[in-house]
């Protein structure tokens, strides 16, 4: 059971790090915000990323 918990935790942390890198790369946050972003939950980061994608679509539509 502990093995599965550890695996899930690593998967969540990996997903969070990828989302943080995407948000920084897209220019919505600077590298100095990395520490602040690590405090976000996975759900919060996914929401930020979803909003960033919507903003990008609106930029192409305008």
DSSP file (Angstrom, degrees, kcal/mol; ACC not computed):
  #  RESIDUE AA STRUCTURE BP1 BP2  ACC     N-H-->O    O-->H-N    N-H-->O    O-->H-N    TCO  KAPPA ALPHA  PHI   PSI    X-CA   Y-CA   Z-CA
    1    1 A X     >        0   0    0      0, 0.0     4,-1.9     0, 0.0     5,-0.2   0.000 360.0 360.0 360.0 -43.5    0.0    0.0    0.0
    2    2 A X  H  >  +     0   0    0      1,-0.2     4,-2.5     2,-0.2     5,-0.2   0.852 360.0  58.3 -61.5 -33.8    2.8    2.5    0.8
    3    3 A X  H  > S+     0   0    0      1,-0.2     4,-2.1     2,-0.2    -1,-0.2   0.919 106.6  47.1 -61.9 -43.8    4.3    1.7   -2.5
    4    4 A X  H  > S+     0   0    0      2,-0.2     4,-2.5     1,-0.2    -1,-0.2   0.878 110.7  52.1 -65.8 -38.3    1.2    2.9   -4.3
    5    5 A X  H  X S+     0   0    0     -4,-1.9     4,-2.6     2,-0.2    -2,-0.2   0.919 110.8  47.9 -62.3 -43.8    1.0    6.0   -2.1
    6    6 A X  H  X S+     0   0    0     -4,-2.5     4,-2.3     2,-0.2    -2,-0.2   0.884 111.4  50.5 -64.3 -39.3    4.5    6.9   -3.1
    7    7 A X  H  X S+     0   0    0     -4,-2.1     4,-2.2     2,-0.2    -2,-0.2   0.918 111.8  47.1 -64.7 -44.6    3.9    6.3   -6.7
    8    8 A X  H  X S+     0   0    0     -4,-2.5     4,-2.6     2,-0.2    -2,-0.2   0.915 111.2  51.6 -63.7 -43.7    0.8    8.5   -6.7
    9    9 A X  H  X S+     0   0    0     -4,-2.6     4,-2.6     1,-0.2    -2,-0.2   0.914 110.9  48.1 -60.6 -43.5    2.7   11.2   -4.8
   10   10 A X  H  X S+     0   0    0     -4,-2.3     4,-2.5     2,-0.2    -1,-0.2   0.893 111.4  50.7 -64.6 -39.4    5.5   11.2   -7.4
   11   11 A X  H  X S+     0   0    0     -4,-2.2     4,-2.3     2,-0.2    -2,-0.2   0.919 111.9  46.8 -64.6 -43.4    3.0   11.3  -10.2
   12   12 A X  H  X S+     0   0    0     -4,-2.6     4,-2.6     2,-0.2    -2,-0.2   0.931 113.8  47.7 -64.5 -45.9    1.2   14.3   -8.7
   13   13 A X  H  X S+     0   0    0     -4,-2.6     4,-2.4     1,-0.2    -2,-0.2   0.885 111.6  51.0 -63.9 -38.6    4.5   16.1   -8.0
   14   14 A X  H  X S+     0   0    0     -4,-2.5     4,-2.1     2,-0.2    -1,-0.2   0.919 110.8  48.1 -63.7 -43.4    5.6   15.4  -11.6
   15   15 A X  H  X S+     0   0    0     -4,-2.3     4,-2.3     2,-0.2    -2,-0.2   0.908 111.2  51.5 -63.0 -42.5    2.4   16.7  -13.0
   16   16 A X  H  X S+     0   0    0     -4,-2.6     4,-2.5     1,-0.2    -2,-0.2   0.922 109.6  49.4 -60.8 -44.3    2.7   19.9  -10.8
   17   17 A X  H  X S+     0   0    0     -4,-2.4     4,-2.3     1,-0.2    -1,-0.2   0.890 110.5  50.2 -64.5 -39.5    6.2   20.5  -12.0
   18   18 A X  H  X S+     0   0    0     -4,-2.1     4,-2.3     2,-0.2    -1,-0.2   0.918 111.8  48.0 -64.4 -42.5    5.3   20.1  -15.7
   19   19 A X  H  X S+     0   0    0     -4,-2.3     4,-2.6     2,-0.2    -2,-0.2   0.906 110.4  51.8 -64.6 -41.3    2.4   22.6  -15.2
   20   20 A X  H  X S+     0   0    0     -4,-2.5     4,-2.3     1,-0.2     5,-0.2   0.926 110.5  48.5 -59.9 -45.4    4.6   25.1  -13.5
   21   21 A X  H  X S+     0   0    0     -4,-2.3     4,-2.8     1,-0.2    -1,-0.2   0.896 111.0  50.5 -63.3 -40.0    7.1   24.9  -16.3
   22   22 A X  H  X S+     0   0    0     -4,-2.3     4,-2.4     2,-0.2    -2,-0.2   0.923 110.9  48.9 -62.4 -44.2    4.4   25.4  -18.9
   23   23 A X  H  <>S+     0   0    0     -4,-2.6     5,-1.7     2,-0.2     6,-1.0   0.895 114.5  44.8 -64.2 -40.1    3.0   28.4  -17.0
   24   24 A X  H ><5S+     0   0    0     -4,-2.3     3,-1.2    -5,-0.2    -2,-0.2   0.926 113.2  50.6 -68.4 -44.7    6.5   29.9  -16.8
   25   25 A X  H 3<5S+     0   0    0     -4,-2.8    -2,-0.2     1,-0.3    -1,-0.2   0.867 105.6  56.0 -62.2 -37.0    7.3   29.2  -20.4
   26   26 A X  T 3<5S-     0   0    0     -4,-2.4    -1,-0.3    -5,-0.2    -2,-0.2   0.631 115.9-118.2 -71.5 -12.7    4.0   30.7  -21.5
   27   27 A X  T < 5S+     0   0    0     -3,-1.2    -3,-0.2    -4,-0.4    -2,-0.1   0.553  83.2 117.5  90.0   8.2    5.1   33.9  -19.7
   28   28 A X  S   <S+     0   0    0     -5,-1.7     2,-0.3     1,-0.1    -4,-0.2   0.750  83.5  23.8 -79.2 -22.9    2.3   34.1  -17.2
   29   29 A X  S    S-     0   0    0     -6,-1.0    -2,-0.3    -5,-0.1     2,-0.2  -0.975  80.3-128.8-137.5 150.5    4.7   33.7  -14.4
   30   30 A X    >   -     0   0    0     -2,-0.3     3,-1.9     1,-0.1     4,-0.2  -0.498  33.1-103.1 -93.2 168.9    8.4   34.5  -14.0
   31   31 A X  G >  S+     0   0    0      1,-0.3     3,-1.5     2,-0.2     4,-0.3   0.807 121.1  65.1 -60.9 -28.0   11.1   32.1  -12.8
   32   32 A X  G 3  S+     0   0    0      1,-0.3     3,-0.3     2,-0.1     4,-0.3   0.689  95.2  60.1 -68.1 -15.9   11.0   34.1   -9.5
   33   33 A X  G <> S+     0   0    0     -3,-1.9     4,-2.7     1,-0.2    -1,-0.3   0.489  75.4  97.6 -86.8  -3.8    7.4   32.8   -9.0
   34   34 A X  H <> S+     0   0    0     -3,-1.5     4,-1.8     1,-0.2    -1,-0.2   0.900  82.6  48.6 -53.9 -46.6    8.5   29.2   -9.1
   35   35 A X  H  > S+     0   0    0     -3,-0.3     4,-0.5    -4,-0.3    -1,-0.2   0.912 112.2  49.1 -61.7 -42.6    8.5   28.9   -5.3
   36   36 A X  H >4 S+     0   0    0     -4,-0.3     3,-1.2     1,-0.2     4,-0.3   0.910 109.7  52.3 -62.1 -42.8    5.1   30.5   -5.0
   37   37 A X  H >< S+     0   0    0     -4,-2.7     3,-1.5     1,-0.3    -1,-0.2   0.814  98.1  64.6 -66.0 -30.4    3.7   28.1   -7.7
   38   38 A X  H 3< S+     0   0    0     -4,-1.8    -1,-0.3     1,-0.3    -2,-0.2   0.720  95.4  60.7 -66.8 -17.9    5.0   25.1   -5.8
   39   39 A X  T << S+     0   0    0     -3,-1.2    -1,-0.3    -4,-0.5    -2,-0.2   0.626  85.7  98.5 -82.1 -13.5    2.6   26.0   -3.0
   40   40 A X  S <  S-     0   0    0     -3,-1.5     2,-0.1    -4,-0.3   -24,-0.0  -0.388  78.5-118.0 -69.3 150.1   -0.4   25.6   -5.4
   41   41 A X     >  -     0   0    0      1,-0.1     4,-2.4    -2,-0.1     5,-0.2  -0.409  28.6-106.1 -77.9 166.0   -2.4   22.4   -5.3
   42   42 A X  H  > S+     0   0    0      1,-0.2     4,-2.6     2,-0.2     5,-0.2   0.912 122.9  52.8 -59.1 -42.5   -2.6   20.3   -8.5
   43   43 A X  H  > S+     0   0    0      1,-0.2     4,-2.1     2,-0.2    -1,-0.2   0.902 108.8  49.3 -61.3 -42.1   -6.1   21.4   -9.0
   44   44 A X  H  > S+     0   0    0      2,-0.2     4,-2.3     1,-0.2    -1,-0.2   0.909 111.9  48.2 -64.5 -42.2   -5.1   25.1   -8.7
   45   45 A X  H  X S+     0   0    0     -4,-2.4     4,-2.5     2,-0.2    -2,-0.2   0.903 110.5  51.1 -65.5 -40.7   -2.3   24.6  -11.2
   46   46 A X  H  X S+     0   0    0     -4,-2.6     4,-2.4     1,-0.2    -1,-0.2   0.886 110.1  50.4 -63.3 -37.7   -4.6   22.8  -13.6
   47   47 A X  H  X S+     0   0    0     -4,-2.1     4,-2.4     2,-0.2    -2,-0.2   0.910 110.1  49.4 -65.3 -43.3   -7.0   25.7  -13.4
   48   48 A X  H  X S+     0   0    0     -4,-2.3     4,-2.2     2,-0.2    -2,-0.2   0.907 112.3  48.4 -60.9 -42.4   -4.3   28.2  -14.1
   49   49 A X  H  X S+     0   0    0     -4,-2.5     4,-2.2     2,-0.2    -2,-0.2   0.901 110.0  51.1 -66.9 -40.8   -3.2   26.2  -17.1
   50   50 A X  H  X S+     0   0    0     -4,-2.4     4,-2.0     1,-0.2    -2,-0.2   0.924 111.5  48.2 -61.7 -44.0   -6.7   25.9  -18.4
   51   51 A X  H  X S+     0   0    0     -4,-2.4     4,-2.4     1,-0.2    -2,-0.2   0.884 109.3  53.7 -62.5 -39.1   -7.1   29.7  -18.1
   52   52 A X  H  X S+     0   0    0     -4,-2.2     4,-2.1     1,-0.2    -1,-0.2   0.887 108.3  49.3 -63.9 -39.0   -3.8   30.2  -19.8
   53   53 A X  H  X S+     0   0    0     -4,-2.2     4,-1.9     2,-0.2    -1,-0.2   0.890 110.3  50.5 -68.1 -38.4   -5.0   28.1  -22.7
   54   54 A X  H  X S+     0   0    0     -4,-2.0     4,-2.2     2,-0.2    -2,-0.2   0.906 109.5  50.9 -64.9 -41.0   -8.2   30.0  -23.0
   55   55 A X  H  X S+     0   0    0     -4,-2.4     4,-2.0     1,-0.2    -2,-0.2   0.907 108.8  52.4 -61.7 -42.2   -6.3   33.3  -23.0
   56   56 A X  H  X S+     0   0    0     -4,-2.1     4,-1.4     1,-0.2    -1,-0.2   0.881 108.9  49.3 -62.6 -38.9   -4.1   32.0  -25.8
   57   57 A X  H  X S+     0   0    0     -4,-1.9     4,-1.7     1,-0.2    -1,-0.2   0.899 109.3  51.9 -66.7 -40.4   -7.2   31.1  -27.9
   58   58 A X  H  X S+     0   0    0     -4,-2.2     4,-2.2     1,-0.2    -2,-0.2   0.871 105.8  55.6 -64.8 -35.8   -8.7   34.5  -27.3
   59   59 A X  H  < S+     0   0    0     -4,-2.0    -1,-0.2     1,-0.2    -2,-0.2   0.874 109.4  46.6 -63.3 -36.7   -5.5   36.1  -28.5
   60   60 A X  H  < S+     0   0    0     -4,-1.4    -1,-0.2     1,-0.2    -2,-0.2   0.799 111.8  51.1 -75.7 -28.5   -5.7   34.2  -31.8
   61   61 A X  H  <        0   0    0     -4,-1.7    -2,-0.2     1,-0.2    -1,-0.2   0.880 360.0 360.0 -75.5 -39.0   -9.3   35.0  -32.3
   62   62 A X     <        0   0    0     -4,-2.2    -1,-0.2    -5,-0.1    -2,-0.1   0.494 360.0 360.0 -63.8 360.0   -8.9   38.8  -31.8
